[in-house]
Amino acid sequence: MKFCYAFRRGTFYPFIAGQGWNIPAGETRSKYLGRVKNIGFDGIELGFESFGGFDAAEQEAKELQKELADAGVPCVAIRAGGGLSQPNVASKNRNRLEKAVEIGGWIGAEIVNTALGSPPRDETVNTGPNGEPSSHGSSAQATEEDFIRTANVLHEVGDQAGSLGLDITVEVHQHSIADNSWSALHLLDLTDSPHVFANPDLGNILWTYEIPEETSEDAITALAPHSKYWHSKNLHQVHIPELDHSYYIRVPLSDGDIDYRFALEAMTEANFDGYMAIEGANTGDQLYKDRKSVDYVNNVLAELDGA
């Protein structure tokens, strides 16, 4: 299994990114990328903003990719998210997705990953980031027309991606029309594209609601055969029933409430040959914690190979 670094904290002395998704600049970048490669990552995931967003230019994008490739961690996946059915954001989000596909073609990436989240239609339905009894923008609130509109766009942009040698993955994500296994599979069925697949982010299923609406085991078993890229993170759930709320603490893959041994076996049985993208720690020494995740996965895979 290949590893992609979907880092969530790029702070590395003396570069300060906080919980941002920016990699260090200048001389610090080569040291940082060297540490990333040393952990065992085969590539890195960047947002399309890292290449200039809508203003991205081909030459500059290729120069950044060369720098990453020379360090041993080329950009193999580009993030560009946003819902495609809510009228006030759909057009811009489609343009983001199309631009990310264009950039991916320039640099020879393999995946454009999209999360179909949308902002609340108004503040009266804003359920906050996660952990509430309900979730704005969810599959539970979507109409069949929302699914059809989204699928039509994914099919069309999927054709564009396929012509450039790319695949699009739909990340299972909170506040999204694809926020659990049934909704993701329904969307893929409607999309009907050989270039559009699932990204079974189990962490997002865990923390969407106060009480998760499905188990990680059920979700990964259903989604594994339809997956091409895999965001992986783990969390501890702290449920406060008196507040009708759950809080979630991000931890290395070995330490949270999701059983990644089960998930890894499910993905292996489904012949998954894409990148397992480790969504890194967003506090503290991220490189130490993320190495722990990679080491854990390698140990589990070795045990499965020897079974």
NORJOFEN-V343909 format. One record per backbone hydrogen bond with DSSP energy under -0.5 kcal/mol. CO is the residue of the C=O (numbers start at 1). NH is the residue of the N-H. If there is no record, write none. Layout:
# NORJOFEN-V343909
<<CO;NH> <CO;NH>>
This chain:
# NORJOFEN-V343909
<<2;276> <3;42> <3;43> <4;6> <4;278> <5;7> <5;45> <6;280> <12;15> <15;12> <15;17> <17;20> <18;11> <20;10> <25;28> <25;29> <26;29> <26;30> <27;31> <28;32> <29;33> <30;34> <31;35> <32;36> <33;37> <34;38> <35;39> <36;40> <36;41> <37;40> <43;5> <44;76> <44;77> <46;79> <47;50> <48;51> <48;53> <49;52> <52;55> <53;56> <57;61> <58;62> <59;63> <60;64> <61;65> <62;66> <63;67> <64;68> <65;69> <66;70> <67;71> <68;73> <69;72> <74;44> <74;76> <76;110> <76;111> <77;46> <78;113> <79;48> <85;87> <86;89> <86;90> <87;91> <89;93> <90;94> <91;95> <92;96> <93;97> <94;98> <95;99> <96;100> <97;101> <98;102> <99;103> <100;104> <101;105> <102;106> <103;107> <104;108> <104;109> <110;167> <111;78> <111;113> <112;169> <113;80> <114;171> <115;82> <116;177> <117;83> <122;125> <123;126> <125;127> <131;246> <132;210> <135;138> <138;141> <138;142> <143;147> <144;148> <145;149> <146;150> <147;151> <148;152> <149;153> <150;154> <151;155> <152;156> <153;157> <154;158> <155;159> <156;160> <157;161> <158;162> <159;163> <160;164> <161;164> <161;166> <162;165> <167;112> <168;197> <169;114> <169;171> <170;199> <171;116> <171;173> <173;176> <175;118> <176;139> <177;179> <178;173> <180;184> <181;185> <182;186> <183;187> <184;188> <185;189> <186;190> <187;191> <188;192> <193;196> <195;168> <197;170> <198;228> <198;229> <199;172> <199;201> <200;202> <201;205> <202;206> <203;207> <204;208> <205;208> <205;209> <207;131> <208;131> <208;132> <215;219> <216;220> <217;221> <218;222> <219;223> <220;224> <223;226> <224;227> <226;198> <228;275> <230;277> <232;279> <234;251> <235;257> <236;249> <237;239> <238;247> <239;241> <240;243> <240;244> <240;245> <241;244> <245;240> <247;238> <248;250> <249;236> <251;234> <252;255> <252;256> <258;260> <259;263> <260;264> <261;265> <262;266> <263;267> <264;268> <265;269> <266;270> <267;272> <268;271> <274;2> <275;230> <275;277> <276;4> <276;278> <277;232> <277;279> <278;6> <278;280> <284;286> <285;289> <286;290> <287;291> <288;292> <289;293> <290;294> <291;295> <292;296> <293;297> <294;298> <295;299> <296;300> <297;301> <298;302> <299;303> <300;304> <301;305> <302;306> <303;307> <304;307>>
